[in-house]
């Protein structure tokens, strides 16, 4: 069971980072097109570079600040927006220095920015917005930490994790998830399914094919390509 918990945490952590970077990239493009906080007068290409550097770089600061807050204050995962607010406050001072430096580096004397302190308010506002969006995006997957993995099911470009605490979608390839679950007794049963052996409650046949019965009424199909090996291994 401990192996399951660790493997699930690793999958979710990787998904959190990838999703955070995706959100940062989208926010950078949006802010570049919008041109807020006096950047509208700059050329579009320069605004895009500016905001993408800040949002993606800010994501790194946010992940670091969140980890530090979690280690010091034992942040409660059931209150993600409180953690997001604390993270925004903690990352604002270093982010302000970064924003101030990048602004003068890219824009030079094109705009009048005032003092360093005047940057803190807008930086805090953007940090709060970004952290709240990330908290909303990651809220349900975080709640699955500590669950036992029953199965992993591919759905388009996402994976659905079936666990002892429910199910949720993560952005990841099935092959990568299977690699992360190495060491857990389980097997791929279908081109779109991986199943933990300990989660199998039984099996039934339909149209000449086997279906594995999992907790919570989940049914995992077994394709002909995998059926012989699974049958030999005593899965059904």
Secondary structure, 3 states (H helix, E strand, C coil): CHHHHHHHHHHHHHHHHHHHHHHHHHHHHHHHHHCCCCCCCCCHHHHHHHHHHHHHHHHHHHHHHHHHHHHHHCCCCCCHHHHHHHHHHHHHHHHHHHHHHHHHHHHCCCCCCCCCHHHHHHHHHHHHHHHHHHHHHHHHHHHCCCCCEEEEEEECCEEEEEECCEEEEEECCHHHHHHHCCCCCEEEEECCEEEEHHHEEEEEEECCEEEEEEHHHCEEECCHHHHHHHHHCCCC
